[in-house]
Amino acid sequence: MMPMSAQDIAETAEAYKHDHRDVNGGWLRPAVFGAMDGLVSNFALMSGVVGGHASNNVVVLTGLAGLAAGAFSMAAGEYTSVASQRELVQAELEIERRELLRNPEAELAELAQLYVDRGVEPRLAFEVAQQLSADPERALDVHAREELGIDPDDLPSPLVAAVSSFISFGLGALLPLLPYLLGATSLLPAVVLSVAGLFLCGAVVSKVTARTWWFSGLRQLALGGAAAGVTFLLGQLIGGHVG
């Protein structure tokens, strides 16, 4: 291949530029997990109460309590988890920043060695590392990406994760509860709606994974249905002994 000029490189890169889906953002995982968890946990919880021969008022109260408690718990857990992870990353970045100031030659050699290990000729690897290390902030960014595998400018937000979890859990948990709020007097409408919701959630998840929509949908349906079925049986076994 003939050497390319800086202009040729820029034009070729721009011509073949393509977009990727957001795989590092802080909203997707908690949103998906929250919706699944809300639907499965509240469906199973209400099934257990119905299995114990509770009245419709108790079922509705249980569903509402499960929705509220689960949504707040998910939001708090996600906020704490993501905030802790973010603080850990920032602490590691601060360590790297200090090392770049204290031992610039060692950090330069370390970066050059990373490129050598990837097949770059040693002299060229050193020149590349030297150019990248000329600006301290750029050097920190490169070391963070190469050594820690993170993008300092794209850290997940604890607030985004918490809000995503809260809303998605609430929507998922509302699905099995909705028929009772609209006047249903048996579990059957909630089962139908929950089964459809489980399959749909699984199918939607397949859009951001490599799985087929039907496999993902059936897998989620099987897992959620098993959880609700076991809880219903437990409610029947235990309900008669609780007075």
Accessible surface in RSA format (square Angstrom, percent):
REM  Atomic radii and reference values for relative SASA: ProtOr
REM  Chains: A
REM  Algorithm: Lee & Richards
REM  Probe-radius: 1.40
REM  Slices: 20
REM RES _ NUM      All-atoms   Total-Side   Main-Chain    Non-polar    All polar
REM                ABS   REL    ABS   REL    ABS   REL    ABS   REL    ABS   REL
RES MET A   1   223.79 115.9 134.81  89.2  88.98 211.9 123.05 104.6 100.75 133.5
RES MET A   2   158.64  82.2 150.83  99.8   7.81  18.6 116.50  99.1  42.14  55.8
RES PRO A   3   126.15  91.9  94.48  86.1  31.67 115.1 105.44  87.1  20.71 128.7
RES MET A   4    84.35  43.7  58.32  38.6  26.03  62.0  34.57  29.4  49.78  66.0
RES SER A   5    60.66  51.3  46.17  61.6  14.49  33.4  51.63 109.9   9.04  12.7
RES ALA A   6    85.37  78.5  69.42 107.1  15.95  36.3  72.89 102.7  12.47  33.0
RES GLN A   7   122.54  68.5 114.34  83.6   8.20  19.5  38.59  82.1  83.95  63.7
RES ASP A   8    65.95  46.2  64.38  64.1   1.57   3.7  10.99  25.9  54.96  54.8
RES ILE A   9    96.73  55.0  95.09  70.8   1.64   4.0  95.89  69.0   0.84   2.3
RES ALA A  10    61.49  56.5  50.13  77.4  11.35  25.8  57.24  80.6   4.25  11.3
RES GLU A  11    96.34  55.3  87.39  66.1   8.96  21.3  44.49  86.1  51.85  42.3
RES THR A  12    60.25  42.9  55.77  56.5   4.47  10.7  44.09  59.2  16.16  24.4
RES ALA A  13    62.72  57.7  47.08  72.7  15.64  35.6  57.27  80.7   5.44  14.4
RES GLU A  14   117.98  67.7 106.89  80.9  11.10  26.4  47.64  92.1  70.34  57.4
RES ALA A  15    80.58  74.1  39.30  60.6  41.28  93.9  50.87  71.6  29.71  78.7
RES TYR A  16   170.87  79.8 155.78  88.6  15.09  39.3 112.99  84.9  57.88  71.4
RES LYS A  17   146.40  71.4 114.76  70.4  31.64  75.3  68.23  61.4  78.16  83.3
RES HIS A  18   127.83  69.9 107.27  74.6  20.55  52.6  94.66  97.6  33.16  38.6
RES ASP A  19   133.98  93.9 103.63 103.1  30.35  71.8  36.54  86.0  97.44  97.2
RES HIS A  20   152.78  83.5 120.09  83.5  32.69  83.6  86.67  89.3  66.11  76.9
RES ARG A  21   153.40  64.4 136.70  69.7  16.69  39.7  68.33  93.4  85.07  51.6
RES ASP A  22    73.12  51.2  52.00  51.8  21.11  49.9  38.21  89.9  34.91  34.8
RES VAL A  23   126.93  83.5  92.78  84.0  34.14  82.3  97.97  85.1  28.96  78.5
RES ASN A  24    90.04  62.1  77.52  74.9  12.52  30.2  16.28  39.2  73.76  71.3
RES GLY A  25    25.50  31.5   0.00   N/A  25.50  31.5  10.71  29.4  14.80  33.1
RES GLY A  26    12.58  15.5   0.00   N/A  12.58  15.5   5.75  15.8   6.83  15.3
RES TRP A  27   120.78  48.5 120.78  58.5   0.00   0.0 110.17  58.7  10.61  17.2
RES LEU A  28    45.93  25.6  45.93  32.9   0.00   0.0  45.93  32.3   0.00   0.0
RES ARG A  29   137.09  57.6 129.85  66.2   7.24  17.2  81.14 110.9  55.95  33.9
RES PRO A  30     3.24   2.4   3.24   3.0   0.00   0.0   3.24   2.7   0.00   0.0
RES ALA A  31    23.22  21.3  21.44  33.1   1.78   4.0  21.76  30.6   1.46   3.9
RES VAL A  32    45.12  29.7  40.52  36.7   4.60  11.1  44.95  39.1   0.17   0.5
RES PHE A  33   103.25  51.7 100.34  62.1   2.91   7.6 103.05  62.5   0.20   0.6
RES GLY A  34     0.00   0.0   0.00   N/A   0.00   0.0   0.00   0.0   0.00   0.0
RES ALA A  35    24.54  22.6  24.50  37.8   0.04   0.1  24.50  34.5   0.04   0.1
RES MET A  36    25.54  13.2  25.36  16.8   0.18   0.4  25.54  21.7   0.00   0.0
RES ASP A  37    43.86  30.7  38.58  38.4   5.28  12.5   6.50  15.3  37.36  37.3
RES GLY A  38     0.00   0.0   0.00   N/A   0.00   0.0   0.00   0.0   0.00   0.0
RES LEU A  39     0.62   0.3   0.62   0.4   0.00   0.0   0.62   0.4   0.00   0.0
RES VAL A  40    30.21  19.9  30.11  27.3   0.10   0.2  30.11  26.2   0.10   0.3
RES SER A  41    44.77  37.8  34.53  46.1  10.24  23.6  39.48  84.1   5.29   7.4
RES ASN A  42     2.24   1.5   1.37   1.3   0.87   2.1   1.45   3.5   0.79   0.8
RES PHE A  43     7.69   3.8   7.69   4.8   0.00   0.0   7.69   4.7   0.00   0.0
RES ALA A  44    11.45  10.5  11.45  17.7   0.00   0.0  11.45  16.1   0.00   0.0
RES LEU A  45    73.82  41.1  69.98  50.1   3.84   9.7  72.65  51.0   1.18   3.2
RES MET A  46     0.45   0.2   0.45   0.3   0.00   0.0   0.45   0.4   0.00   0.0
RES SER A  47     2.73   2.3   2.73   3.6   0.00   0.0   1.35   2.9   1.38   1.9
RES GLY A  48    10.05  12.4   0.00   N/A  10.05  12.4   7.70  21.1   2.36   5.3
RES VAL A  49    32.33  21.3  25.41  23.0   6.91  16.7  31.30  27.2   1.03   2.8
RES VAL A  50    34.02  22.4  28.42  25.7   5.60  13.5  28.58  24.8   5.44  14.8
RES GLY A  51     0.67   0.8   0.00   N/A   0.67   0.8   0.67   1.8   0.00   0.0
RES GLY A  52    21.87  27.0   0.00   N/A  21.87  27.0   6.90  18.9  14.97  33.5
RES HIS A  53   141.72  77.5 108.95  75.7  32.77  83.8  78.52  80.9  63.20  73.5
RES ALA A  54    34.82  32.0  10.46  16.1  24.35  55.4  19.83  27.9  14.99  39.7
RES SER A  55    63.51  53.7  48.65  64.9  14.86  34.2  52.81 112.4  10.71  15.0
RES ASN A  56    56.58  39.0  51.82  50.1   4.76  11.5  20.10  48.4  36.49  35.3
RES ASN A  57   124.54  85.9 117.53 113.6   7.01  16.9  26.67  64.2  97.87  94.6
RES VAL A  58    69.02  45.4  68.38  61.9   0.64   1.5  69.02  60.0   0.00   0.0
RES VAL A  59     1.33   0.9   1.33   1.2   0.00   0.0   1.33   1.2   0.00   0.0
RES VAL A  60    32.20  21.2  32.20  29.2   0.00   0.0  32.20  28.0   0.00   0.0
RES LEU A  61   121.07  67.4 119.69  85.6   1.38   3.5 120.93  84.9   0.14   0.4
RES THR A  62    25.21  17.9  21.15  21.4   4.07   9.7  14.35  19.3  10.86  16.4
RES GLY A  63     0.00   0.0   0.00   N/A   0.00   0.0   0.00   0.0   0.00   0.0
RES LEU A  64    80.95  45.1  77.43  55.4   3.53   8.9  77.71  54.6   3.24   8.7
RES ALA A  65    55.71  51.2  45.22  69.8  10.49  23.9  54.21  76.3   1.50   4.0
RES GLY A  66    15.65  19.3   0.00   N/A  15.65  19.3  11.32  31.1   4.34   9.7
RES LEU A  67    38.00  21.2  38.00  27.2   0.00   0.0  38.00  26.7   0.00   0.0
RES ALA A  68    44.18  40.6  41.82  64.5   2.36   5.4  44.18  62.2   0.00   0.0
RES ALA A  69    67.12  61.7  52.77  81.4  14.34  32.6  63.12  88.9   3.99  10.6
RES GLY A  70    15.08  18.6   0.00   N/A  15.08  18.6  14.44  39.6   0.64   1.4
RES ALA A  71     1.42   1.3   1.42   2.2   0.00   0.0   1.42   2.0   0.00   0.0
RES PHE A  72   130.89  65.5 127.45  78.9   3.44   8.9 128.00  77.6   2.89   8.3
RES SER A  73    75.12  63.5  60.67  81.0  14.45  33.3  31.34  66.7  43.78  61.3
RES MET A  74    23.64  12.2  19.70  13.0   3.94   9.4   7.66   6.5  15.99  21.2
RES ALA A  75    15.65  14.4  15.12  23.3   0.53   1.2  15.43  21.7   0.22   0.6
RES ALA A  76    60.76  55.9  50.50  77.9  10.26  23.3  59.80  84.2   0.96   2.5
RES GLY A  77    39.27  48.4   0.00   N/A  39.27  48.4  34.93  95.9   4.34   9.7
RES GLU A  78    15.30   8.8  13.21  10.0   2.08   5.0   2.68   5.2  12.62  10.3
RES TYR A  79   106.79  49.9 106.79  60.8   0.00   0.0  61.06  45.9  45.73  56.4
RES THR A  80    85.01  60.5  82.15  83.3   2.86   6.8  60.91  81.8  24.10  36.4
RES SER A  81    62.74  53.0  51.18  68.3  11.56  26.6  28.93  61.6  33.81  47.4
RES VAL A  82    13.72   9.0  12.22  11.1   1.50   3.6  13.72  11.9   0.00   0.0
RES ALA A  83    16.79  15.4  15.92  24.6   0.87   2.0  16.74  23.6   0.05   0.1
RES SER A  84    59.19  50.0  51.89  69.3   7.30  16.8  33.16  70.6  26.03  36.5
RES GLN A  85    96.05  53.7  92.91  67.9   3.15   7.5  34.33  73.1  61.72  46.8
RES ARG A  86    73.32  30.8  72.02  36.7   1.30   3.1  12.72  17.4  60.60  36.7
RES GLU A  87   108.80  62.5 103.22  78.1   5.57  13.3  40.76  78.8  68.04  55.5
RES LEU A  88    99.77  55.6  95.27  68.2   4.49  11.3  99.18  69.7   0.58   1.6
RES VAL A  89    14.98   9.9  13.62  12.3   1.36   3.3  14.98  13.0   0.00   0.0
RES GLN A  90    82.55  46.2  76.43  55.9   6.12  14.6  27.15  57.8  55.40  42.0
RES ALA A  91    51.15  47.0  41.27  63.7   9.88  22.5  49.36  69.5   1.79   4.7
RES GLU A  92    65.68  37.7  63.64  48.1   2.04   4.8  16.94  32.8  48.73  39.8
RES LEU A  93    16.08   9.0  16.08  11.5   0.00   0.0  16.08  11.3   0.00   0.0
RES GLU A  94    71.30  40.9  71.25  53.9   0.05   0.1  30.15  58.3  41.15  33.6
RES ILE A  95    76.65  43.6  76.43  56.9   0.23   0.5  76.47  55.1   0.19   0.5
RES GLU A  96    15.28   8.8  15.28  11.6   0.00   0.0   0.40   0.8  14.88  12.1
RES ARG A  97    84.91  35.6  84.79  43.2   0.11   0.3  38.89  53.1  46.02  27.9
RES ARG A  98    93.42  39.2  92.46  47.1   0.96   2.3  33.29  45.5  60.13  36.4
RES GLU A  99    52.16  29.9  52.16  39.5   0.00   0.0  15.53  30.0  36.63  29.9
RES LEU A 100    26.29  14.6  18.48  13.2   7.81  19.6  18.53  13.0   7.76  20.9
RES LEU A 101   134.41  74.9 109.75  78.5  24.67  62.0 112.11  78.7  22.31  60.0
RES ARG A 102   160.99  67.6 130.81  66.7  30.18  71.9  49.53  67.7 111.46  67.5
RES ASN A 103    65.68  45.3  60.96  58.9   4.73  11.4  11.08  26.7  54.60  52.8
RES PRO A 104    75.86  55.3  70.31  64.1   5.55  20.2  71.85  59.3   4.01  24.9
RES GLU A 105   143.17  82.2 137.41 104.0   5.76  13.7  52.29 101.1  90.88  74.2
RES ALA A 106    61.60  56.6  47.02  72.6  14.57  33.2  55.16  77.7   6.44  17.1
RES GLU A 107    16.28   9.3  16.14  12.2   0.13   0.3   0.75   1.5  15.53  12.7
RES LEU A 108    27.90  15.5  26.88  19.2   1.02   2.6  27.40  19.2   0.50   1.3
RES ALA A 109    57.75  53.1  51.15  78.9   6.60  15.0  53.74  75.7   4.00  10.6
RES GLU A 110    76.05  43.7  68.01  51.4   8.05  19.2  33.32  64.5  42.73  34.9
RES LEU A 111     0.00   0.0   0.00   0.0   0.00   0.0   0.00   0.0   0.00   0.0
RES ALA A 112     9.24   8.5   9.24  14.3   0.00   0.0   9.24  13.0   0.00   0.0
RES GLN A 113    92.96  52.0  91.50  66.9   1.46   3.5  39.07  83.2  53.89  40.9
RES LEU A 114    43.57  24.3  42.98  30.7   0.59   1.5  42.98  30.2   0.59   1.6
RES TYR A 115    29.19  13.6  29.19  16.6   0.00   0.0  23.06  17.3   6.12   7.5
RES VAL A 116    45.16  29.7  36.23  32.8   8.94  21.5  36.23  31.5   8.94  24.2
RES ASP A 117   103.12  72.2  65.11  64.8  38.01  89.9  31.17  73.3  71.95  71.8
RES ARG A 118   151.61  63.7 113.47  57.8  38.14  90.8  55.37  75.7  96.24  58.3
RES GLY A 119    69.81  86.1   0.00   N/A  69.81  86.1  37.25 102.2  32.56  72.9
RES VAL A 120    47.73  31.4  40.23  36.4   7.50  18.1  44.72  38.9   3.01   8.2
RES GLU A 121   100.15  57.5  89.81  67.9  10.34  24.6  63.91 123.6  36.24  29.6
RES PRO A 122    83.84  61.1  79.32  72.3   4.52  16.4  80.09  66.1   3.75  23.3
RES ARG A 123   180.27  75.7 172.45  87.9   7.82  18.6  61.60  84.2 118.67  71.9
RES LEU A 124    92.11  51.3  90.72  64.9   1.39   3.5  91.93  64.6   0.18   0.5
RES ALA A 125     0.04   0.0   0.00   0.0   0.04   0.1   0.04   0.1   0.00   0.0
RES PHE A 126    89.18  44.6  89.18  55.2   0.00   0.0  89.18  54.1   0.00   0.0
RES GLU A 127    70.94  40.7  70.10  53.0   0.84   2.0  23.60  45.7  47.34  38.6
RES VAL A 128    55.89  36.8  54.31  49.2   1.58   3.8  55.83  48.5   0.06   0.2
RES ALA A 129     0.00   0.0   0.00   0.0   0.00   0.0   0.00   0.0   0.00   0.0
RES GLN A 130    94.67  52.9  89.73  65.6   4.94  11.8  24.35  51.8  70.32  53.3
RES GLN A 131   126.23  70.6 120.25  87.9   5.98  14.2  41.37  88.1  84.87  64.4
RES LEU A 132    43.60  24.3  43.60  31.2   0.00   0.0  43.60  30.6   0.00   0.0
RES SER A 133    35.09  29.6  17.44  23.3  17.65  40.7  16.88  35.9  18.21  25.5
RES ALA A 134    80.26  73.8  43.20  66.7  37.06  84.3  54.68  77.0  25.58  67.8
RES ASP A 135    66.71  46.7  64.09  63.8   2.63   6.2  23.00  54.1  43.71  43.6
RES PRO A 136    86.75  63.2  81.12  73.9   5.63  20.5  85.32  70.4   1.43   8.9
RES GLU A 137   108.26  62.2 103.70  78.5   4.55  10.8  57.37 111.0  50.89  41.5
RES ARG A 138   108.73  45.7 103.27  52.6   5.46  13.0  42.75  58.4  65.98  40.0
RES ALA A 139     2.68   2.5   2.68   4.1   0.00   0.0   2.68   3.8   0.00   0.0
RES LEU A 140     9.33   5.2   9.33   6.7   0.00   0.0   9.33   6.6   0.00   0.0
RES ASP A 141    33.07  23.2  32.29  32.1   0.78   1.8  16.43  38.7  16.64  16.6
RES VAL A 142    17.04  11.2  16.40  14.8   0.64   1.5  17.04  14.8   0.00   0.0
RES HIS A 143     0.23   0.1   0.23   0.2   0.00   0.0   0.00   0.0   0.23   0.3
RES ALA A 144     0.00   0.0   0.00   0.0   0.00   0.0   0.00   0.0   0.00   0.0
RES ARG A 145   112.88  47.4  99.12  50.5  13.76  32.8  38.47  52.6  74.41  45.1
RES GLU A 146    43.96  25.2  26.67  20.2  17.29  41.2   2.07   4.0  41.89  34.2
RES GLU A 147    61.49  35.3  25.60  19.4  35.89  85.5  16.54  32.0  44.95  36.7
RES LEU A 148    67.22  37.4  40.26  28.8  26.96  67.8  45.27  31.8  21.95  59.1
RES GLY A 149    63.07  77.8   0.00   N/A  63.07  77.8  31.24  85.7  31.84  71.3
RES ILE A 150    39.13  22.3  30.94  23.1   8.18  19.7  39.09  28.2   0.04   0.1
RES ASP A 151    40.23  28.2  33.19  33.0   7.04  16.6  12.27  28.9  27.96  27.9
RES PRO A 152    32.54  23.7  16.27  14.8  16.27  59.1  16.27  13.4  16.27 101.1
RES ASP A 153   126.04  88.3  89.07  88.6  36.98  87.4  33.53  78.9  92.52  92.3
RES ASP A 154    62.64  43.9  54.02  53.8   8.62  20.4  12.44  29.3  50.19  50.1
RES LEU A 155    31.74  17.7  13.15   9.4  18.59  46.7  13.31   9.3  18.43  49.6
RES PRO A 156    39.95  29.1  36.68  33.4   3.26  11.9  39.95  33.0   0.00   0.0
RES SER A 157    38.52  32.5  35.68  47.6   2.84   6.5  24.50  52.2  14.01  19.6
RES PRO A 158    20.30  14.8  20.30  18.5   0.00   0.0  20.30  16.8   0.00   0.0
RES LEU A 159   117.38  65.4 116.98  83.7   0.40   1.0 116.98  82.2   0.40   1.1
RES VAL A 160    66.65  43.9  62.94  57.0   3.71   8.9  66.50  57.8   0.15   0.4
RES ALA A 161     0.26   0.2   0.26   0.4   0.00   0.0   0.26   0.4   0.00   0.0
RES ALA A 162    11.03  10.1  10.77  16.6   0.25   0.6  11.03  15.5   0.00   0.0
RES VAL A 163    71.10  46.8  68.84  62.3   2.26   5.4  71.10  61.8   0.00   0.0
RES SER A 164    18.99  16.0  11.74  15.7   7.25  16.7   7.97  17.0  11.02  15.4
RES SER A 165     0.00   0.0   0.00   0.0   0.00   0.0   0.00   0.0   0.00   0.0
RES PHE A 166    76.28  38.2  75.85  47.0   0.43   1.1  75.85  46.0   0.43   1.2
RES ILE A 167    94.69  53.9  89.24  66.5   5.45  13.1  93.75  67.5   0.94   2.6
RES SER A 168    12.28  10.4  10.08  13.5   2.20   5.1  12.19  26.0   0.10   0.1
RES PHE A 169     7.32   3.7   7.32   4.5   0.00   0.0   7.32   4.4   0.00   0.0
RES GLY A 170    13.37  16.5   0.00   N/A  13.37  16.5  12.15  33.3   1.22   2.7
RES LEU A 171   117.11  65.2 108.50  77.6   8.61  21.6 109.10  76.6   8.01  21.6
RES GLY A 172     8.73  10.8   0.00   N/A   8.73  10.8   8.44  23.2   0.29   0.6
RES ALA A 173     0.00   0.0   0.00   0.0   0.00   0.0   0.00   0.0   0.00   0.0
RES LEU A 174    60.32  33.6  60.32  43.2   0.00   0.0  60.32  42.4   0.00   0.0
RES LEU A 175    48.53  27.0  47.91  34.3   0.62   1.6  48.53  34.1   0.00   0.0
RES PRO A 176     0.25   0.2   0.25   0.2   0.00   0.0   0.25   0.2   0.00   0.0
RES LEU A 177     0.00   0.0   0.00   0.0   0.00   0.0   0.00   0.0   0.00   0.0
RES LEU A 178    62.82  35.0  62.82  44.9   0.00   0.0  62.82  44.1   0.00   0.0
RES PRO A 179    14.43  10.5   8.57   7.8   5.86  21.3  13.74  11.3   0.69   4.3
RES TYR A 180    13.78   6.4   2.36   1.3  11.42  29.7   0.49   0.4  13.29  16.4
RES LEU A 181    83.17  46.3  50.16  35.9  33.01  83.0  53.63  37.7  29.54  79.5
RES LEU A 182   142.63  79.4 106.17  76.0  36.46  91.6 111.85  78.5  30.78  82.8
RES GLY A 183    54.92  67.7   0.00   N/A  54.92  67.7  35.51  97.4  19.41  43.5
RES ALA A 184    24.35  22.4   5.58   8.6  18.77  42.7  17.24  24.3   7.11  18.8
RES THR A 185   108.06  76.9  86.36  87.5  21.71  51.7  53.98  72.5  54.08  81.8
RES SER A 186    57.01  48.2  50.11  66.9   6.90  15.9  43.72  93.1  13.28  18.6
RES LEU A 187    25.80  14.4  22.25  15.9   3.55   8.9  22.25  15.6   3.55   9.6
RES LEU A 188   121.90  67.9 117.41  84.0   4.49  11.3 119.49  83.9   2.42   6.5
RES PRO A 189    54.51  39.7  45.86  41.8   8.65  31.4  52.13  43.0   2.38  14.8
RES ALA A 190     0.17   0.2   0.17   0.3   0.00   0.0   0.17   0.2   0.00   0.0
RES VAL A 191    46.97  30.9  46.97  42.5   0.00   0.0  46.97  40.8   0.00   0.0
RES VAL A 192    92.93  61.1  88.71  80.3   4.22  10.2  91.68  79.7   1.24   3.4
RES LEU A 193    59.68  33.2  58.35  41.7   1.33   3.3  59.51  41.8   0.17   0.5
RES SER A 194     0.00   0.0   0.00   0.0   0.00   0.0   0.00   0.0   0.00   0.0
RES VAL A 195    55.72  36.7  55.72  50.4   0.00   0.0  55.72  48.4   0.00   0.0
RES ALA A 196    56.96  52.4  45.76  70.6  11.20  25.5  54.17  76.3   2.79   7.4
RES GLY A 197     6.35   7.8   0.00   N/A   6.35   7.8   5.93  16.3   0.42   0.9
RES LEU A 198     0.04   0.0   0.04   0.0   0.00   0.0   0.04   0.0   0.00   0.0
RES PHE A 199    56.60  28.3  56.60  35.1   0.00   0.0  56.60  34.3   0.00   0.0
RES LEU A 200   113.58  63.3 113.31  81.1   0.27   0.7 113.58  79.8   0.00   0.0
RES CYS A 201    31.72  24.0  27.60  30.8   4.11   9.7   5.80  14.7  25.92  27.9
RES GLY A 202     0.80   1.0   0.00   N/A   0.80   1.0   0.80   2.2   0.00   0.0
RES ALA A 203    13.92  12.8  13.25  20.4   0.67   1.5  13.57  19.1   0.35   0.9
RES VAL A 204    89.02  58.6  86.46  78.3   2.55   6.2  87.61  76.1   1.41   3.8
RES VAL A 205    25.83  17.0  24.72  22.4   1.11   2.7  25.83  22.4   0.00   0.0
RES SER A 206     8.38   7.1   2.08   2.8   6.31  14.5   0.20   0.4   8.19  11.5
RES LYS A 207   147.39  71.9 131.92  80.9  15.47  36.8  84.34  75.9  63.05  67.2
RES VAL A 208    62.55  41.2  41.29  37.4  21.27  51.2  41.29  35.9  21.27  57.7
RES THR A 209    62.66  44.6  39.90  40.4  22.76  54.3  49.48  66.5  13.18  19.9
RES ALA A 210   109.50 100.7  67.59 104.3  41.90  95.3  77.58 109.2  31.92  84.6
RES ARG A 211   128.31  53.9 118.07  60.2  10.24  24.4  22.14  30.3 106.17  64.3
RES THR A 212    68.15  48.5  60.03  60.9   8.12  19.3  65.48  88.0   2.67   4.0
RES TRP A 213   139.99  56.2 137.60  66.6   2.39   5.6 113.33  60.4  26.65  43.2
RES TRP A 214   129.14  51.8 129.14  62.5   0.00   0.0 111.89  59.7  17.26  28.0
RES PHE A 215    72.02  36.0  71.23  44.1   0.79   2.1  71.57  43.4   0.45   1.3
RES SER A 216     2.62   2.2   1.77   2.4   0.84   1.9   0.00   0.0   2.62   3.7
RES GLY A 217     0.00   0.0   0.00   N/A   0.00   0.0   0.00   0.0   0.00   0.0
RES LEU A 218    92.37  51.4  89.32  63.9   3.04   7.6  89.57  62.9   2.79   7.5
RES ARG A 219   105.36  44.2  97.22  49.6   8.14  19.4  43.13  58.9  62.24  37.7
RES GLN A 220    26.18  14.6  26.10  19.1   0.08   0.2   1.67   3.5  24.51  18.6
RES LEU A 221    44.40  24.7  43.25  30.9   1.15   2.9  43.25  30.4   1.15   3.1
RES ALA A 222    65.86  60.6  49.80  76.9  16.06  36.5  61.22  86.2   4.63  12.3
RES LEU A 223   113.00  62.9 106.32  76.1   6.68  16.8 107.22  75.3   5.78  15.5
RES GLY A 224     0.13   0.2   0.00   N/A   0.13   0.2   0.04   0.1   0.09   0.2
RES GLY A 225    30.08  37.1   0.00   N/A  30.08  37.1  22.03  60.5   8.05  18.0
RES ALA A 226    60.20  55.3  46.23  71.3  13.97  31.8  57.97  81.6   2.22   5.9
RES ALA A 227    36.33  33.4  24.36  37.6  11.97  27.2  35.19  49.6   1.14   3.0
RES ALA A 228     5.82   5.3   5.33   8.2   0.49   1.1   5.55   7.8   0.27   0.7
RES GLY A 229    33.97  41.9   0.00   N/A  33.97  41.9  33.18  91.1   0.78   1.8
RES VAL A 230    88.31  58.1  87.28  79.0   1.03   2.5  87.51  76.0   0.80   2.2
RES THR A 231    39.87  28.4  39.45  40.0   0.43   1.0  25.34  34.0  14.53  22.0
RES PHE A 232    58.40  29.2  58.40  36.2   0.00   0.0  58.40  35.4   0.00   0.0
RES LEU A 233   104.83  58.4 104.66  74.9   0.17   0.4 104.66  73.5   0.17   0.5
RES LEU A 234    88.66  49.4  88.58  63.4   0.08   0.2  88.66  62.3   0.00   0.0
RES GLY A 235    11.63  14.3   0.00   N/A  11.63  14.3  11.14  30.6   0.49   1.1
RES GLN A 236    80.10  44.8  64.15  46.9  15.95  38.0  12.50  26.6  67.59  51.3
RES LEU A 237   125.78  70.1 114.95  82.2  10.84  27.2 117.83  82.7   7.95  21.4
RES ILE A 238    97.85  55.7  96.36  71.8   1.49   3.6  97.85  70.5   0.00   0.0
RES GLY A 239    19.67  24.3   0.00   N/A  19.67  24.3  10.41  28.6   9.26  20.7
RES GLY A 240    68.88  84.9   0.00   N/A  68.88  84.9  36.12  99.1  32.76  73.4
RES HIS A 241   164.15  89.7 127.32  88.5  36.82  94.2  86.22  88.9  77.93  90.7
RES VAL A 242   107.00  70.4  85.23  77.2  21.76  52.4  88.81  77.2  18.18  49.3
RES GLY A 243   122.07 150.5   0.00   N/A 122.07 150.5  75.59 207.5  46.47 104.1
END  Absolute sums over single chains surface
CHAIN  1 A    14820.2      12409.0       2411.2      10031.4       4788.8
END  Absolute sums over all chains
TOTAL         14820.2      12409.0       2411.2      10031.4       4788.8
